[in-house]
Amino acid sequence: MSDSRLTLAAVHLPCADQEKMRAFYCDVLGLEPGEEQVPIGDGSMDPWITLQTGQVYVVLKPRAGFDGDPRPDGSASVHLGLRMANREVLDEAYDELTKHDIEFRSPPKDWPWGERAFFFLDPEGNLVEYFAS
C-alpha cells in the first residue's frame, strides 16, 4: 500500500495585476522571489512568480482557465497565514507595515488559543495574517 499522506507544497494566488502583487509581497512584505514557472495549458503563458515562505511557497499567477470566475467584490479569495518567529517580531512587523498604504483588518491582538495575530489585505483583497505563538 502506498503512502497516501498529502504534503502542501504551494498556494497559488490568481492575480489581476501580477506585477503589483509581486511588488507588494516582495518589496513591502519582504518575501524572496524564487524560480519563475511557465504554465502549460492554463491561459496566459506569462511566467508565474514563486515566493519563498519556507517549505510551502506562494505562486503569483495571472488568473486563467482553472481559476474559475473572478472573486466577488468584497470577498477574499485566499487567507494566507504567515508565522512570525515570536510576538516581539510580530509587533515590529506591524509597526513597519503601518508605514505603507495597507488596509488593516485588525491591530495585533492576543487570541484565546494562545496566538497573537493581526490581519490585513493585499492589493487584490486577499486576507493576510501574521501570527506568532
N, CA, C and O atoms as a GROMACS GRO file, in nm:
protein
  532
    1MET      N    1   0.085  -0.118   0.000
    1MET     CA    2   0.000   0.000   0.000
    1MET      C    3   0.089   0.124   0.000
    1MET      O    4   0.184   0.134   0.078
    2SER      N    5   0.059   0.218  -0.087
    2SER     CA    6   0.140   0.340  -0.097
    2SER      C    7   0.106   0.438   0.015
    2SER      O    8   0.000   0.431   0.076
    3ASP      N    9   0.199   0.528   0.040
    3ASP     CA   10   0.179   0.632   0.140
    3ASP      C   11   0.079   0.732   0.083
    3ASP      O   12   0.106   0.794  -0.020
    4SER      N   13  -0.035   0.750   0.149
    4SER     CA   14  -0.140   0.838   0.095
    4SER      C   15  -0.142   0.975   0.162
    4SER      O   16  -0.234   1.053   0.138
    5ARG      N   17  -0.043   1.005   0.246
    5ARG     CA   18  -0.041   1.137   0.310
    5ARG      C   19  -0.012   1.244   0.206
    5ARG      O   20   0.066   1.224   0.113
    6LEU      N   21  -0.074   1.356   0.222
    6LEU     CA   22  -0.053   1.469   0.133
    6LEU      C   23   0.036   1.572   0.202
    6LEU      O   24   0.030   1.588   0.324
    7THR      N   25   0.118   1.639   0.123
    7THR     CA   26   0.203   1.746   0.174
    7THR      C   27   0.174   1.871   0.095
    7THR      O   28   0.184   1.871  -0.028
    8LEU      N   29   0.138   1.979   0.164
    8LEU     CA   30   0.112   2.105   0.096
    8LEU      C   31   0.245   2.161   0.048
    8LEU      O   32   0.337   2.181   0.128
    9ALA      N   33   0.255   2.188  -0.081
    9ALA     CA   34   0.379   2.239  -0.141
    9ALA      C   35   0.367   2.384  -0.183
    9ALA      O   36   0.463   2.459  -0.175
   10ALA      N   37   0.247   2.424  -0.229
   10ALA     CA   38   0.231   2.559  -0.284
   10ALA      C   39   0.089   2.608  -0.266
   10ALA      O   40  -0.007   2.530  -0.260
   11VAL      N   41   0.077   2.740  -0.257
   11VAL     CA   42  -0.051   2.807  -0.260
   11VAL      C   43  -0.048   2.900  -0.381
   11VAL      O   44   0.038   2.987  -0.390
   12HIS      N   45  -0.143   2.881  -0.473
   12HIS     CA   46  -0.149   2.965  -0.594
   12HIS      C   47  -0.244   3.080  -0.569
   12HIS      O   48  -0.357   3.061  -0.524
   13LEU      N   49  -0.197   3.200  -0.599
   13LEU     CA   50  -0.275   3.321  -0.580
   13LEU      C   51  -0.305   3.381  -0.717
   13LEU      O   52  -0.218   3.448  -0.774
   14PRO      N   53  -0.425   3.359  -0.772
   14PRO     CA   54  -0.460   3.419  -0.902
   14PRO      C   55  -0.461   3.571  -0.890
   14PRO      O   56  -0.517   3.626  -0.796
   15CYS      N   57  -0.400   3.638  -0.987
   15CYS     CA   58  -0.383   3.784  -0.982
   15CYS      C   59  -0.442   3.852  -1.104
   15CYS      O   60  -0.432   3.801  -1.216
   16ALA      N   61  -0.502   3.966  -1.083
   16ALA     CA   62  -0.541   4.053  -1.194
   16ALA      C   63  -0.421   4.138  -1.237
   16ALA      O   64  -0.405   4.166  -1.356
   17ASP      N   65  -0.338   4.178  -1.140
   17ASP     CA   66  -0.219   4.259  -1.168
   17ASP      C   67  -0.100   4.193  -1.099
   17ASP      O   68  -0.066   4.225  -0.985
   18GLN      N   69  -0.037   4.103  -1.171
   18GLN     CA   70   0.071   4.022  -1.117
   18GLN      C   71   0.189   4.108  -1.069
   18GLN      O   72   0.248   4.079  -0.965
   19GLU      N   73   0.225   4.212  -1.143
   19GLU     CA   74   0.339   4.295  -1.104
   19GLU      C   75   0.310   4.374  -0.976
   19GLU      O   76   0.398   4.389  -0.891
   20LYS      N   77   0.189   4.424  -0.962
   20LYS     CA   78   0.152   4.496  -0.839
   20LYS      C   79   0.158   4.401  -0.719
   20LYS      O   80   0.204   4.439  -0.611
   21MET      N   81   0.113   4.279  -0.738
   21MET     CA   82   0.117   4.180  -0.631
   21MET      C   83   0.262   4.141  -0.598
   21MET      O   84   0.296   4.125  -0.481
   22ARG      N   85   0.347   4.125  -0.699
   22ARG     CA   86   0.488   4.094  -0.676
   22ARG      C   87   0.553   4.205  -0.593
   22ARG      O   88   0.624   4.178  -0.497
   23ALA      N   89   0.527   4.330  -0.631
   23ALA     CA   90   0.584   4.442  -0.559
   23ALA      C   91   0.539   4.441  -0.413
   23ALA      O   92   0.619   4.465  -0.323
   24PHE      N   93   0.412   4.413  -0.388
   24PHE     CA   94   0.361   4.410  -0.251
   24PHE      C   95   0.427   4.298  -0.171
   24PHE      O   96   0.481   4.323  -0.063
   25TYR      N   97   0.424   4.176  -0.223
   25TYR     CA   98   0.476   4.062  -0.147
   25TYR      C   99   0.628   4.065  -0.132
   25TYR      O  100   0.680   4.020  -0.030
   26CYS      N  101   0.701   4.117  -0.231
   26CYS     CA  102   0.846   4.123  -0.223
   26CYS      C  103   0.895   4.252  -0.157
   26CYS      O  104   0.971   4.248  -0.061
   27ASP      N  105   0.851   4.366  -0.209
   27ASP     CA  106   0.904   4.494  -0.164
   27ASP      C  107   0.846   4.539  -0.029
   27ASP      O  108   0.918   4.598   0.051
   28VAL      N  109   0.719   4.510  -0.004
   28VAL     CA  110   0.656   4.554   0.120
   28VAL      C  111   0.668   4.446   0.228
   28VAL      O  112   0.712   4.475   0.340
   29LEU      N  113   0.629   4.322   0.195
   29LEU     CA  114   0.633   4.216   0.296
   29LEU      C  115   0.769   4.150   0.308
   29LEU      O  116   0.799   4.087   0.409
   30GLY      N  117   0.854   4.164   0.206
   30GLY     CA  118   0.990   4.113   0.214
   30GLY      C  119   1.009   3.968   0.179
   30GLY      O  120   1.112   3.909   0.213
   31LEU      N  121   0.911   3.906   0.110
   31LEU     CA  122   0.931   3.767   0.066
   31LEU      C  123   1.032   3.763  -0.048
   31LEU      O  124   1.040   3.856  -0.128
   32GLU      N  125   1.108   3.655  -0.054
   32GLU     CA  126   1.209   3.639  -0.158
   32GLU      C  127   1.149   3.568  -0.278
   32GLU      O  128   1.085   3.464  -0.262
   33PRO      N  129   1.169   3.623  -0.398
   33PRO     CA  130   1.122   3.551  -0.518
   33PRO      C  131   1.208   3.430  -0.544
   33PRO      O  132   1.330   3.432  -0.523
   34GLY      N  133   1.144   3.324  -0.590
   34GLY     CA  134   1.214   3.202  -0.630
   34GLY      C  135   1.216   3.192  -0.780
   34GLY      O  136   1.209   3.293  -0.851
   35GLU      N  137   1.224   3.070  -0.830
   35GLU     CA  138   1.226   3.049  -0.974
   35GLU      C  139   1.091   3.083  -1.035
   35GLU      O  140   0.986   3.061  -0.974
   36GLU      N  141   1.094   3.139  -1.157
   36GLU     CA  142   0.969   3.161  -1.229
   36GLU      C  143   0.926   3.030  -1.290
   36GLU      O  144   1.010   2.948  -1.330
   37GLN      N  145   0.797   3.010  -1.298
   37GLN     CA  146   0.741   2.890  -1.360
   37GLN      C  147   0.661   2.933  -1.481
   37GLN      O  148   0.594   3.037  -1.478
   38VAL      N  149   0.666   2.855  -1.587
   38VAL     CA  150   0.586   2.884  -1.705
   38VAL      C  151   0.475   2.779  -1.712
   38VAL      O  152   0.504   2.660  -1.725
   39PRO      N  153   0.348   2.823  -1.703
   39PRO     CA  154   0.237   2.729  -1.705
   39PRO      C  155   0.214   2.671  -1.844
   39PRO      O  156   0.250   2.731  -1.946
   40ILE      N  157   0.154   2.556  -1.846
   40ILE     CA  158   0.118   2.493  -1.974
   40ILE      C  159  -0.030   2.462  -1.970
   40ILE      O  160  -0.077   2.388  -1.883
   41GLY      N  161  -0.105   2.518  -2.063
   41GLY     CA  162  -0.246   2.484  -2.076
   41GLY      C  163  -0.340   2.553  -1.978
   41GLY      O  164  -0.453   2.509  -1.963
   42ASP      N  165  -0.297   2.660  -1.912
   42ASP     CA  166  -0.385   2.730  -1.819
   42ASP      C  167  -0.388   2.879  -1.852
   42ASP      O  168  -0.369   2.962  -1.763
   43GLY      N  169  -0.410   2.913  -1.977
   43GLY     CA  170  -0.424   3.053  -2.012
   43GLY      C  171  -0.291   3.119  -2.042
   43GLY      O  172  -0.210   3.067  -2.119
   44SER      N  173  -0.269   3.232  -1.980
   44SER     CA  174  -0.153   3.315  -2.008
   44SER      C  175  -0.022   3.238  -1.991
   44SER      O  176  -0.006   3.160  -1.897
   45MET      N  177   0.070   3.260  -2.084
   45MET     CA  178   0.200   3.196  -2.075
   45MET      C  179   0.301   3.284  -2.004
   45MET      O  180   0.420   3.252  -2.003
   46ASP      N  181   0.256   3.394  -1.944
   46ASP     CA  182   0.346   3.476  -1.865
   46ASP      C  183   0.403   3.391  -1.752
   46ASP      O  184   0.334   3.304  -1.700
   47PRO      N  185   0.527   3.415  -1.714
   47PRO     CA  186   0.582   3.336  -1.603
   47PRO      C  187   0.503   3.359  -1.474
   47PRO      O  188   0.455   3.469  -1.447
   48TRP      N  189   0.491   3.254  -1.397
   48TRP     CA  190   0.436   3.263  -1.264
   48TRP      C  191   0.551   3.297  -1.171
   48TRP      O  192   0.662   3.249  -1.192
   49ILE      N  193   0.527   3.378  -1.070
   49ILE     CA  194   0.630   3.420  -0.976
   49ILE      C  195   0.614   3.338  -0.849
   49ILE      O  196   0.508   3.339  -0.787
   50THR      N  197   0.719   3.268  -0.809
   50THR     CA  198   0.715   3.194  -0.683
   50THR      C  199   0.778   3.279  -0.574
   50THR      O  200   0.876   3.351  -0.597
   51LEU      N  201   0.723   3.269  -0.454
   51LEU     CA  202   0.772   3.342  -0.338
   51LEU      C  203   0.806   3.241  -0.229
   51LEU      O  204   0.723   3.157  -0.194
   52GLN      N  205   0.926   3.249  -0.176
   52GLN     CA  206   0.971   3.154  -0.076
   52GLN      C  207   0.914   3.190   0.061
   52GLN      O  208   0.927   3.303   0.108
   53THR      N  209   0.850   3.093   0.126
   53THR     CA  210   0.795   3.113   0.260
   53THR      C  211   0.831   2.997   0.351
   53THR      O  212   0.761   2.972   0.450
   54GLY      N  213   0.937   2.926   0.322
   54GLY     CA  214   0.972   2.805   0.397
   54GLY      C  215   0.949   2.686   0.308
   54GLY      O  216   0.986   2.688   0.190
   55GLN      N  217   0.888   2.581   0.361
   55GLN     CA  218   0.865   2.460   0.282
   55GLN      C  219   0.749   2.474   0.185
   55GLN      O  220   0.742   2.401   0.086
   56VAL      N  221   0.659   2.566   0.211
   56VAL     CA  222   0.546   2.592   0.122
   56VAL      C  223   0.573   2.725   0.053
   56VAL      O  224   0.609   2.823   0.118
   57TYR      N  225   0.555   2.729  -0.078
   57TYR     CA  226   0.576   2.855  -0.148
   57TYR      C  227   0.444   2.909  -0.201
   57TYR      O  228   0.348   2.835  -0.220
   58VAL      N  229   0.443   3.040  -0.225
   58VAL     CA  230   0.327   3.109  -0.281
   58VAL      C  231   0.358   3.136  -0.428
   58VAL      O  232   0.468   3.179  -0.461
   59VAL      N  233   0.260   3.112  -0.515
   59VAL     CA  234   0.275   3.137  -0.657
   59VAL      C  235   0.181   3.249  -0.697
   59VAL      O  236   0.059   3.237  -0.681
   60LEU      N  237   0.236   3.358  -0.750
   60LEU     CA  238   0.155   3.466  -0.805
   60LEU      C  239   0.138   3.437  -0.953
   60LEU      O  240   0.236   3.431  -1.028
   61LYS      N  241   0.015   3.418  -0.995
   61LYS     CA  242  -0.011   3.378  -1.134
   61LYS      C  243  -0.126   3.459  -1.191
   61LYS      O  244  -0.218   3.496  -1.118
   62PRO      N  245  -0.121   3.488  -1.321
   62PRO     CA  246  -0.234   3.555  -1.382
   62PRO      C  247  -0.359   3.466  -1.371
   62PRO      O  248  -0.350   3.344  -1.386
   63ARG      N  249  -0.473   3.528  -1.345
   63ARG     CA  250  -0.598   3.450  -1.341
   63ARG      C  251  -0.618   3.385  -1.477
   63ARG      O  252  -0.603   3.450  -1.581
   64ALA      N  253  -0.653   3.256  -1.477
   64ALA     CA  254  -0.664   3.182  -1.603
   64ALA      C  255  -0.774   3.077  -1.593
   64ALA      O  256  -0.858   3.081  -1.503
   65GLY      N  257  -0.773   2.984  -1.686
   65GLY     CA  258  -0.882   2.890  -1.706
   65GLY      C  259  -0.919   2.804  -1.587
   65GLY      O  260  -1.038   2.778  -1.566
   66PHE      N  261  -0.823   2.760  -1.508
   66PHE     CA  262  -0.854   2.671  -1.397
   66PHE      C  263  -0.900   2.745  -1.272
   66PHE      O  264  -0.936   2.681  -1.172
   67ASP      N  265  -0.900   2.878  -1.274
   67ASP     CA  266  -0.928   2.956  -1.154
   67ASP      C  267  -1.076   2.987  -1.133
   67ASP      O  268  -1.113   3.040  -1.029
   68GLY      N  269  -1.158   2.956  -1.229
   68GLY     CA  270  -1.300   2.986  -1.216
   68GLY      C  271  -1.326   3.135  -1.233
   68GLY      O  272  -1.243   3.208  -1.286
   69ASP      N  273  -1.442   3.178  -1.188
   69ASP     CA  274  -1.481   3.318  -1.201
   69ASP      C  275  -1.399   3.406  -1.108
   69ASP      O  276  -1.354   3.360  -1.002
   70PRO      N  277  -1.379   3.532  -1.146
   70PRO     CA  278  -1.314   3.625  -1.054
   70PRO      C  279  -1.394   3.632  -0.924
   70PRO      O  280  -1.516   3.617  -0.925
   71ARG      N  281  -1.325   3.656  -0.814
   71ARG     CA  282  -1.393   3.660  -0.684
   71ARG      C  283  -1.488   3.779  -0.679
   71ARG      O  284  -1.461   3.882  -0.739
   72PRO      N  285  -1.597   3.766  -0.608
   72PRO     CA  286  -1.690   3.879  -0.593
   72PRO      C  287  -1.622   3.992  -0.516
   72PRO      O  288  -1.540   3.967  -0.427
   73ASP      N  289  -1.657   4.116  -0.549
   73ASP     CA  290  -1.605   4.230  -0.475
   73ASP      C  291  -1.634   4.215  -0.326
   73ASP      O  292  -1.743   4.172  -0.287
   74GLY      N  293  -1.538   4.250  -0.246
   74GLY     CA  294  -1.557   4.248  -0.102
   74GLY      C  295  -1.532   4.114  -0.036
   74GLY      O  296  -1.552   4.102   0.085
   75SER      N  297  -1.489   4.012  -0.112
   75SER     CA  298  -1.460   3.883  -0.050
   75SER      C  299  -1.317   3.840  -0.084
   75SER      O  300  -1.270   3.862  -0.195
   76ALA      N  301  -1.251   3.781   0.012
   76ALA     CA  302  -1.114   3.735  -0.009
   76ALA      C  303  -1.116   3.604  -0.086
   76ALA      O  304  -1.200   3.518  -0.061
   77SER      N  305  -1.023   3.589  -0.178
   77SER     CA  306  -1.008   3.462  -0.248
   77SER      C  307  -0.930   3.365  -0.160
   77SER      O  308  -0.959   3.245  -0.157
   78VAL      N  309  -0.832   3.419  -0.089
   78VAL     CA  310  -0.740   3.337  -0.012
   78VAL      C  311  -0.715   3.405   0.123
   78VAL      O  312  -0.720   3.528   0.134
   79HIS      N  313  -0.690   3.326   0.224
   79HIS     CA  314  -0.646   3.374   0.354
   79HIS      C  315  -0.510   3.309   0.378
   79HIS      O  316  -0.501   3.189   0.402
   80LEU      N  317  -0.402   3.390   0.371
   80LEU     CA  318  -0.267   3.340   0.394
   80LEU      C  319  -0.228   3.365   0.539
   80LEU      O  320  -0.235   3.478   0.586
   81GLY      N  321  -0.189   3.262   0.610
   81GLY     CA  322  -0.140   3.276   0.746
   81GLY      C  323   0.011   3.259   0.746
   81GLY      O  324   0.062   3.152   0.712
   82LEU      N  325   0.083   3.363   0.784
   82LEU     CA  326   0.230   3.361   0.784
   82LEU      C  327   0.280   3.368   0.928
   82LEU      O  328   0.255   3.466   0.998
   83ARG      N  329   0.351   3.264   0.970
   83ARG     CA  330   0.401   3.255   1.107
   83ARG      C  331   0.525   3.342   1.125
   83ARG      O  332   0.618   3.337   1.044
   84MET      N  333   0.525   3.420   1.232
   84MET     CA  334   0.639   3.502   1.269
   84MET      C  335   0.719   3.428   1.376
   84MET      O  336   0.666   3.338   1.442
   85ALA      N  337   0.846   3.467   1.394
   85ALA     CA  338   0.934   3.398   1.488
   85ALA      C  339   0.882   3.406   1.631
   85ALA      O  340   0.888   3.308   1.705
   86ASN      N  341   0.831   3.522   1.670
   86ASN     CA  342   0.780   3.540   1.806
   86ASN      C  343   0.693   3.666   1.810
   86ASN      O  344   0.680   3.737   1.710
   87ARG      N  345   0.634   3.693   1.926
   87ARG     CA  346   0.542   3.806   1.940
   87ARG      C  347   0.612   3.941   1.921
   87ARG      O  348   0.553   4.034   1.865
   88GLU      N  349   0.735   3.952   1.966
   88GLU     CA  350   0.809   4.077   1.950
   88GLU      C  351   0.831   4.108   1.802
   88GLU      O  352   0.813   4.222   1.759
   89VAL      N  353   0.870   4.007   1.725
   89VAL     CA  354   0.891   4.025   1.582
   89VAL      C  355   0.759   4.061   1.514
   89VAL      O  356   0.756   4.144   1.423
   90LEU      N  357   0.650   3.999   1.559
   90LEU     CA  358   0.518   4.029   1.503
   90LEU      C  359   0.483   4.176   1.525
   90LEU      O  360   0.439   4.244   1.432
   91ASP      N  361   0.501   4.225   1.647
   91ASP     CA  362   0.469   4.365   1.676
   91ASP      C  363   0.559   4.460   1.597
   91ASP      O  364   0.513   4.565   1.552
   92GLU      N  365   0.686   4.425   1.580
   92GLU     CA  366   0.777   4.507   1.499
   92GLU      C  367   0.732   4.508   1.353
   92GLU      O  368   0.738   4.612   1.287
   93ALA      N  369   0.688   4.393   1.302
   93ALA     CA  370   0.639   4.385   1.164
   93ALA      C  371   0.515   4.473   1.146
   93ALA      O  372   0.502   4.542   1.044
   94TYR      N  373   0.425   4.472   1.244
   94TYR     CA  374   0.306   4.556   1.236
   94TYR      C  375   0.346   4.703   1.230
   94TYR      O  376   0.296   4.778   1.146
   95ASP      N  377   0.437   4.745   1.319
   95ASP     CA  378   0.482   4.884   1.320
   95ASP      C  379   0.542   4.923   1.186
   95ASP      O  380   0.519   5.034   1.137
   96GLU      N  381   0.619   4.834   1.126
   96GLU     CA  382   0.682   4.861   0.996
   96GLU      C  383   0.576   4.870   0.885
   96GLU      O  384   0.584   4.958   0.799
   97LEU      N  385   0.480   4.780   0.887
   97LEU     CA  386   0.378   4.777   0.781
   97LEU      C  387   0.284   4.898   0.788
   97LEU      O  388   0.226   4.937   0.687
   98THR      N  389   0.268   4.957   0.906
   98THR     CA  390   0.182   5.075   0.916
   98THR      C  391   0.239   5.194   0.839
   98THR      O  392   0.169   5.292   0.818
   99LYS      N  393   0.364   5.186   0.798
   99LYS     CA  394   0.427   5.292   0.718
   99LYS      C  395   0.386   5.285   0.572
   99LYS      O  396   0.418   5.374   0.493
  100HIS      N  397   0.316   5.178   0.534
  100HIS     CA  398   0.273   5.157   0.396
  100HIS      C  399   0.122   5.176   0.385
  100HIS      O  400   0.051   5.176   0.486
  101ASP      N  401   0.076   5.193   0.265
  101ASP     CA  402  -0.067   5.211   0.239
  101ASP      C  403  -0.135   5.074   0.237
  101ASP      O  404  -0.163   5.018   0.131
  102ILE      N  405  -0.160   5.020   0.356
  102ILE     CA  406  -0.217   4.887   0.371
  102ILE      C  407  -0.349   4.899   0.446
  102ILE      O  408  -0.359   4.975   0.542
  103GLU      N  409  -0.450   4.825   0.402
  103GLU     CA  410  -0.578   4.820   0.472
  103GLU      C  411  -0.573   4.711   0.578
  103GLU      O  412  -0.579   4.592   0.546
  104PHE      N  413  -0.562   4.752   0.704
  104PHE     CA  414  -0.558   4.657   0.814
  104PHE      C  415  -0.699   4.620   0.856
  104PHE      O  416  -0.789   4.705   0.856
  105ARG      N  417  -0.719   4.494   0.892
  105ARG     CA  418  -0.846   4.447   0.945
  105ARG      C  419  -0.843   4.441   1.097
  105ARG      O  420  -0.947   4.442   1.162
  106SER      N  421  -0.721   4.434   1.153
  106SER     CA  422  -0.707   4.439   1.298
  106SER      C  423  -0.563   4.472   1.334
  106SER      O  424  -0.471   4.440   1.258
  107PRO      N  425  -0.543   4.536   1.449
  107PRO     CA  426  -0.407   4.552   1.500
  107PRO      C  427  -0.366   4.419   1.567
  107PRO      O  428  -0.448   4.328   1.577
  108PRO      N  429  -0.241   4.407   1.613
  108PRO     CA  430  -0.203   4.286   1.686
  108PRO      C  431  -0.296   4.263   1.806
  108PRO      O  432  -0.326   4.354   1.882
  109LYS      N  433  -0.338   4.138   1.820
  109LYS     CA  434  -0.433   4.103   1.926
  109LYS      C  435  -0.396   3.964   1.978
  109LYS      O  436  -0.357   3.876   1.901
  110ASP      N  437  -0.409   3.945   2.109
  110ASP     CA  438  -0.389   3.814   2.169
  110ASP      C  439  -0.521   3.737   2.163
  110ASP      O  440  -0.625   3.786   2.208
  111TRP      N  441  -0.515   3.614   2.107
  111TRP     CA  442  -0.634   3.531   2.090
  111TRP      C  443  -0.641   3.426   2.201
  111TRP      O  444  -0.537   3.387   2.254
  112PRO      N  445  -0.760   3.379   2.238
  112PRO     CA  446  -0.775   3.283   2.349
  112PRO      C  447  -0.697   3.153   2.329
  112PRO      O  448  -0.665   3.086   2.427
  113TRP      N  449  -0.667   3.116   2.206
  113TRP     CA  450  -0.597   2.989   2.181
  113TRP      C  451  -0.445   3.004   2.188
  113TRP      O  452  -0.370   2.913   2.152
  114GLY      N  453  -0.399   3.122   2.236
  114GLY     CA  454  -0.257   3.140   2.264
  114GLY      C  455  -0.175   3.205   2.156
  114GLY      O  456  -0.053   3.218   2.170
  115GLU      N  457  -0.237   3.247   2.048
  115GLU     CA  458  -0.163   3.315   1.942
  115GLU      C  459  -0.188   3.465   1.949
  115GLU      O  460  -0.291   3.511   1.999
  116ARG      N  461  -0.091   3.540   1.898
  116ARG     CA  462  -0.106   3.684   1.877
  116ARG      C  463  -0.104   3.701   1.726
  116ARG      O  464  -0.021   3.641   1.658
  117ALA      N  465  -0.196   3.783   1.672
  117ALA     CA  466  -0.206   3.796   1.527
  117ALA      C  467  -0.261   3.932   1.489
  117ALA      O  468  -0.326   4.000   1.568
  118PHE      N  469  -0.233   3.971   1.364
  118PHE     CA  470  -0.301   4.085   1.301
  118PHE      C  471  -0.329   4.048   1.156
  118PHE      O  472  -0.265   3.960   1.099
  119PHE      N  473  -0.427   4.118   1.099
  119PHE     CA  474  -0.479   4.086   0.966
  119PHE      C  475  -0.480   4.210   0.879
  119PHE      O  476  -0.504   4.321   0.926
  120PHE      N  477  -0.453   4.190   0.748
  120PHE     CA  478  -0.456   4.300   0.652
  120PHE      C  479  -0.484   4.243   0.514
  120PHE      O  480  -0.479   4.122   0.492
  121LEU      N  481  -0.516   4.334   0.420
  121LEU     CA  482  -0.548   4.293   0.284
  121LEU      C  483  -0.429   4.321   0.191
  121LEU      O  484  -0.359   4.420   0.206
  122ASP      N  485  -0.409   4.230   0.095
  122ASP     CA  486  -0.310   4.258  -0.010
  122ASP      C  487  -0.376   4.346  -0.116
  122ASP      O  488  -0.495   4.376  -0.104
  123PRO      N  489  -0.303   4.389  -0.219
  123PRO     CA  490  -0.361   4.482  -0.317
  123PRO      C  491  -0.485   4.432  -0.390
  123PRO      O  492  -0.562   4.511  -0.443
  124GLU      N  493  -0.506   4.299  -0.393
  124GLU     CA  494  -0.624   4.245  -0.463
  124GLU      C  495  -0.730   4.193  -0.367
  124GLU      O  496  -0.822   4.123  -0.408
  125GLY      N  497  -0.718   4.227  -0.238
  125GLY     CA  498  -0.823   4.195  -0.143
  125GLY      C  499  -0.811   4.060  -0.075
  125GLY      O  500  -0.904   4.020  -0.004
  126ASN      N  501  -0.701   3.989  -0.093
  126ASN     CA  502  -0.681   3.864  -0.020
  126ASN      C  503  -0.642   3.896   0.123
  126ASN      O  504  -0.572   3.994   0.149
  127LEU      N  505  -0.687   3.814   0.216
  127LEU     CA  506  -0.659   3.835   0.358
  127LEU      C  507  -0.524   3.775   0.393
  127LEU      O  508  -0.498   3.659   0.362
  128VAL      N  509  -0.437   3.855   0.456
  128VAL     CA  510  -0.307   3.809   0.502
  128VAL      C  511  -0.305   3.820   0.653
  128VAL      O  512  -0.344   3.923   0.709
  129GLU      N  513  -0.259   3.715   0.718
  129GLU     CA  514  -0.249   3.711   0.864
  129GLU      C  515  -0.105   3.687   0.902
  129GLU      O  516  -0.041   3.595   0.851
  130TYR      N  517  -0.054   3.769   0.991
  130TYR     CA  518   0.076   3.744   1.056
  130TYR      C  519   0.041   3.695   1.196
  130TYR      O  520  -0.040   3.758   1.264
  131PHE      N  521   0.100   3.583   1.239
  131PHE     CA  522   0.071   3.532   1.372
  131PHE      C  523   0.197   3.475   1.436
  131PHE      O  524   0.292   3.438   1.367
  132ALA      N  525   0.196   3.470   1.568
  132ALA     CA  526   0.304   3.412   1.646
  132ALA      C  527   0.245   3.348   1.771
  132ALA      O  528   0.145   3.395   1.824
  133SER      N  529   0.309   3.243   1.816
  133SER     CA  530   0.263   3.174   1.938
  133SER      C  531   0.327   3.235   2.060
  133SER      O  532   0.301   3.191   2.172
   0.00000   0.00000   0.00000
